[in-house]
Amino acid sequence: MAAGKAYVGETERRIDHEGLASALRFMNDPQRLDVAHGVYLLMAQVGKDGDAKGAEVVGGWYQRNLYIYANLMRLVESPEERVLLVIGAGHAKLLRDYLRGSPNARLVETADYLP
């Protein structure tokens, strides 16, 4: 909870004092997204002998992100087409991983287009 509050506080500070571009760079930093994803991996460990509730919940989260990825790829009608996805940061790590591994997609970093 403390890490989440600190993240929100830093995001709000950046918006207020440095502008939206700074906040977007902060939220989309690949290393930050990797670290934040650790929360899901901790959740997956919840449960006791024979009870994999945490893994079930996180498995549903992965499934939801695969659905988002599949729907995103269905939007693309030609190899030249570009798609901008605006989505919550919690989804970004997995969707980036899926797009990087996709044989028919190319991920372009948000920071490349921010002032």
Backbone torsions as a table, in degrees:
resi	resn	phi	psi	omega
1	MET	NA	-40.3	-179.1
2	ALA	-63.0	-42.0	179.7
3	ALA	-64.3	-40.3	178.6
4	GLY	-63.3	-43.1	178.5
5	LYS	-64.5	-40.0	179.0
6	ALA	-64.4	-40.1	179.2
7	TYR	-62.5	-47.6	179.8
8	VAL	-63.7	-42.5	178.9
9	GLY	-60.7	-43.7	179.5
10	GLU	-67.1	-38.7	178.0
11	THR	-62.6	-46.9	179.3
12	GLU	-63.3	-40.1	179.0
13	ARG	-61.0	-44.3	-179.5
14	ARG	-64.5	-43.0	178.0
15	ILE	-59.9	-46.9	-176.3
16	ASP	-68.3	-37.4	-170.9
17	HIS	-110.9	-22.1	-176.1
18	GLU	-122.7	-12.5	177.9
19	GLY	101.3	167.9	-176.1
20	LEU	-63.9	-37.6	-179.6
21	ALA	-60.1	-41.2	178.3
22	SER	-63.1	-43.2	178.9
23	ALA	-64.0	-40.6	179.1
24	LEU	-66.6	-39.7	176.0
25	ARG	-61.4	-43.4	178.6
26	PHE	-60.7	-48.4	-176.1
27	MET	-69.4	-27.7	-176.0
28	ASN	-101.7	8.2	178.0
29	ASP	-62.4	120.3	-176.2
30	PRO	-55.4	-39.1	179.4
31	GLN	-66.6	-39.5	178.5
32	ARG	-64.7	-40.6	179.1
33	LEU	-64.4	-39.4	177.7
34	ASP	-62.1	-45.3	-179.7
35	VAL	-64.7	-44.3	-179.3
36	ALA	-62.3	-31.0	179.3
37	HIS	-65.2	-21.6	177.6
38	GLY	-55.8	-27.9	177.7
39	VAL	-59.7	-40.7	179.5
40	TYR	-66.9	-36.5	179.2
41	LEU	-69.7	-33.3	173.7
42	LEU	-67.7	-41.0	178.1
43	MET	-61.2	-35.9	-178.5
44	ALA	-62.3	-21.6	-178.1
45	GLN	-84.6	-5.8	-178.3
46	VAL	-69.5	132.3	178.9
47	GLY	134.8	169.4	179.1
48	LYS	-124.4	-177.5	-177.9
49	ASP	-40.0	118.9	177.2
50	GLY	74.8	1.1	-179.9
51	ASP	-116.1	105.0	-176.5
52	ALA	-106.5	40.1	-177.0
53	LYS	-55.8	-44.6	179.9
54	GLY	-60.4	-46.4	179.3
55	ALA	-64.3	-35.4	177.8
56	GLU	-64.5	-45.0	179.8
57	VAL	-63.3	-47.1	-178.9
58	VAL	-68.4	-34.7	175.1
59	GLY	-59.7	-39.3	175.7
60	GLY	-63.6	-36.5	177.4
61	TRP	-65.0	-43.4	176.6
62	TYR	-62.8	-42.4	179.1
63	GLN	-60.9	-44.6	179.0
64	ARG	-58.1	-42.5	179.6
65	ASN	-68.3	-33.4	174.5
66	LEU	-66.4	-36.1	175.2
67	TYR	-63.6	-43.7	178.2
68	ILE	-60.5	-45.9	178.7
69	TYR	-59.1	-47.7	-179.1
70	ALA	-61.0	-43.4	178.5
71	ASN	-65.3	-38.8	177.4
72	LEU	-60.9	-46.2	-178.6
73	MET	-67.0	-29.1	177.1
74	ARG	-68.2	-22.5	178.8
75	LEU	-71.0	-26.2	-174.9
76	VAL	-78.4	120.7	-177.3
77	GLU	-104.0	-14.7	178.7
78	SER	-151.6	157.9	-179.4
79	PRO	-62.1	-22.8	-178.8
80	GLU	-85.8	-12.2	-175.4
81	GLU	-72.2	144.6	176.8
82	ARG	-115.4	146.5	177.8
83	VAL	-131.4	130.9	175.2
84	LEU	-101.9	122.7	178.3
85	LEU	-109.3	120.2	174.7
86	VAL	-109.3	116.3	-172.2
87	ILE	-151.2	160.9	179.8
88	GLY	-60.0	147.5	-175.8
89	ALA	-60.9	-27.6	179.4
90	GLY	-62.5	-27.8	179.3
91	HIS	-85.7	-21.2	-168.3
92	ALA	-60.5	-42.1	-177.6
93	LYS	-58.5	-52.6	-177.2
94	LEU	-67.1	-42.8	-179.5
95	LEU	-64.2	-37.1	174.8
96	ARG	-61.4	-44.5	178.9
97	ASP	-60.8	-45.2	-179.3
98	TYR	-63.4	-43.6	-179.0
99	LEU	-68.2	-38.3	177.5
100	ARG	-63.0	-35.6	-178.3
101	GLY	-85.8	-10.0	-176.7
102	SER	-74.4	132.2	179.2
103	PRO	-73.6	-12.5	-177.1
104	ASN	-125.1	31.6	176.8
105	ALA	-144.0	156.9	175.4
106	ARG	-135.8	121.6	178.7
107	LEU	-83.1	130.7	174.9
108	VAL	-113.9	129.2	-176.0
109	GLU	-69.8	138.3	177.5
110	THR	-55.0	-44.1	-175.8
111	ALA	-58.6	-24.6	179.8
112	ASP	-65.8	-18.2	-176.0
113	TYR	-115.5	0.4	-179.6
114	LEU	-92.4	144.2	178.4
115	PRO	-68.1	NA	NA
